[in-house]
Amino acid sequence: MTNGLLALAELERNRYDAVLLDLDLPGVDGFQIARLIRQRETDRRLPIVAVTARTSEGDEAKAHESGMDGFLRKPLSGEQLATTLAA
């Protein structure tokens, strides 16, 4: 997706098993997108995993506060992703 608002529109049209969400999106950042996803949820909680190249210490806590379930730093392996999604 080119930006987070398009991703939100896509979530309205289709059902997904999980969302991998970059924190640095054009327009609206990943933290705000996660909050918007959580506000719109009705019947099930969609797993949201932050995927970022950021190195700041507080970003992981901020991601969880905004409603994300997992946090991965780039570069990441398929094993890391699988383990996070399984949790």
N, C-alpha and C positions, 0 to 999 in steps of 0.2 A: 504494500500500500504506500502511496506517496505521502500520506499524512494520517494522523490518528483519527480525524473526523471521518475520513473515508472508511477506516477500519470499523468505526462504530456503525456506520451505515451497512457495512457488509455483515456485521453481527445481527442486524435486524432482519436481513434477508435470508441468511443461512444459519444452520446449526453447526457448531464446532465443538471438538472435544477439549480444546485448550487454546490459550492465547499466549504467544511468545511476543513480548512487548518491549521494544527498545525504549529507553528512557529519554533519548534525545530525538524527538520527532519534530518536524517543521510545524509551526503554528501552536499546537497544544502538546505539552510534554507527556511522557508516558505515565507520570504520577496522576495527572488530571484525567487521562483516558481511563486508567484503572478505576478511579473514583466514579466516573460516569458509567462505566460498565456495571459496577456494583449497585449504583442507584437504579439502574434499569432492570436488574435481575428480578425475576418473579418466581419461577418454578424450580430452578436449580442453580447451584453455585458453579460458575465456570472457572476452572483453574487458570490463573494468570501467572506467568513467570516472566520476570524482568530479565532481559538479556542486554548487557551493556559493556562498553569499554571503559566506563567511568572507574576511577580508583578512589574516590572519596569515601572515607570511613562511614559517614552518615547516610549514604545512599541506600544501603540495604535496609536499615531501620525505616527510612522514609518510604521505601517501596512497600514494606509490610504495613505501615500505617495507612497507606493509600489503598490497601485491599489486595495487594499481590500475595500470592501463596509461595512463590519461590524467587530466588535471585541467583543469576549466573553471570559471571564476568567472561568477556571474550578475551582470547580465543577459548572455546570450550570444545570438549569432545562429545561424541555421540553417547558415550557412556554416562557422562555428567548429565546430559539432557535426559536420557532415559531414566536415570535414578531420580532426578528431580520430578519428572512427570509421574513416575510411579508413586512418589510420596504424596 
